[in-house]
Amino acid sequence: MNRPPAVPTVQIENARVKVTEWRFEPGAETGYHRHGMDYVVVPMTTGTLLLETPQGEVRNPLTAGQSYTRQTGVEHNVINDNDHPFVFIEIEMKERR
């Protein structure tokens, strides 16, 4: 399926963190990827995201302002499964050297 791309905007990047705003029009996707860092997601919109994972499809209901965290290694494609735009902030935590 050919979906429009989600739009990432890096807000902050330094030696410790990378903060990215992700904007999804209805049906937009990130593309399949593997996370190289632990991260926190802060939903700015309430709705459901569809995740295509190695284990199959998962629907992830999210509520604006209710954050969650995941560890390095997560693999998925994130798709806006809503009929409205969806936005979240992703905070990736870099390893201290």
N, C-alpha and C positions, 0 to 999 in steps of 0.2 A: 504494500500500500504506500502511496506517495503522499506524505503529510507535510504541511508547512513546518519550518523549523521554529522552535521556541527561541526567544531572543535573550541572550545573557548580556548583562551590563555589569562589569566589575566596578564595584564602588570603592573598595579598599583592597590593597595588596601590599603586604610588608613581610618581614622575616617570620612573623608568627601566624598570620591569618590571611585568608583570601575571602572576601565578602562579595557575593555575586547576586544581583537581582535577576530572577528568571521570569520572563513574561511569555505567557502562552495564549494565543488566540484559540478558540474552540478547535479541537482536533490537532493542535500543534504538538510536536515532540522534540525531545532533546537529542534523539539518536542514541543507539546502543553504546554504552560506555561502562568503564570500570573505575570506581573511585580509588584514587591513590592516597587519600588522606581521610582521617576521621572527619565527620562533618555534622553540623546541626542545620535543620531546616526550620524556618519560621514562616508558616503560611500567612499570607496577607489577605487571602481569599478563602471562603468556605466552599468546599465542593469535593469532588472525587477525582483522583488521578488514577489512570490505568498504568500499571507497571508490567512491562514485558520482561520476564526474568528467565534464567535457565530452568527454573522449576515450573514455568508456565505463567499465565496472566494472573495478576493480583490487582484487585480494586482497593485503593487506599483512600478512605474518607478522611478529609482534613478539615479542621476548624481554624478560622483566622485567629492568630495569636497563640495557638497551642503548638509549641515546638516539639520536635523529636530529634533524636540523634542516631547515627549509624556509624559503624566502624569501617576502616579501610577494607577494600576488597569487594564491596557491594557492586553487582553488575546488573544493569537494567536499561531499558528505554522508558522514559517517563512521557506519558501522553495526557493531554487535557481532555478528559472524558465528559466535559460539561458543555452546555450550550451558551456559556458566557466565558469571558477571559478569566485566566487564573494567574496569580502572581505569588511567588515565594522568594524568600531570601535564604541563600545557602551560605553557611559560614564554614569554611574548610580550615582545619587546624594543622598547621605545618609542624613537622618534627623540630624540636630544639636541637641544635648541633653544638 
